[in-house]
Amino acid sequence: MEEMTYKRNELLANKVIEGLRSRNMEGILAASKEDALAKALSLIPEGSSISMGGSMSVHAIGLASALKEGNYNFIDRDAYENKREAMLLAYDADFFLSSVNSMTEDGVLVNIDGNSNRVSAIAQGPKHVLFIVGMNKVCKDIDHAMKRARNVAAPINAQRFGLNTPCTKTGSCFNCKSADTICCQFLITRYSRHAGRITVILVNEDLGY
């Protein structure tokens, strides 16, 4: 990453962390993917039960692999024949891992989901929610964050899953009611009632979509 961009992101991250703090959430800045992995592992005690959504950012920093190989009870959804069983186990896990589709400079988190297992676990259930978020997902305000989630994250994810939606063909949201739509549930997290439940590791790199 170009030096001035890195510095700008660092300054912006401080603002985001302050915004998260005002919303009863914790923010931590990681200088790189490697730093983010170390910080994430320092927050998760060995023996913890851990579940996650389909986050590319969690995989990108190597966290999913480290947890699978370590002394943890990692609930690997891909290893379950009955995916619903794995999804339900997430609600009683010690940690749920995710990223965001976008977030605002003042700490509001925006997520869109198709099956809704991810947004429901973020909202309620797991004792702790740990987000891994690249600085490319930070937007000026809620309007820009919603536009990013719908016109950047959603089309790319629909293409990634090979879905038949208008956005896979055009690259932008059509507000569709397609049977394949992944824009079923919108979750805006503006405050956490439970102190210490939500932590966001902001990574000073581009991660995910």
Secondary structure, DSSP 8 states (H G I E B T S, - for coil): --HHHHHHHHHHHHHHHHHHHHTT-EEEEESSHHHHHHHHHHHS-TT-EEEE-S-HHHHHTTHHHHHHHSSSEE--GGG-SSHHHHHHHGGG-SEEEE--SEEETTS-EEEEESS-HHHHHHHSSSSEEEEEEEGGGEESSHHHHHHHIIIIIHHHHHHHTT---HHHHHSS------TT-S-SEEEEE---SSTTSEEEEEESS----
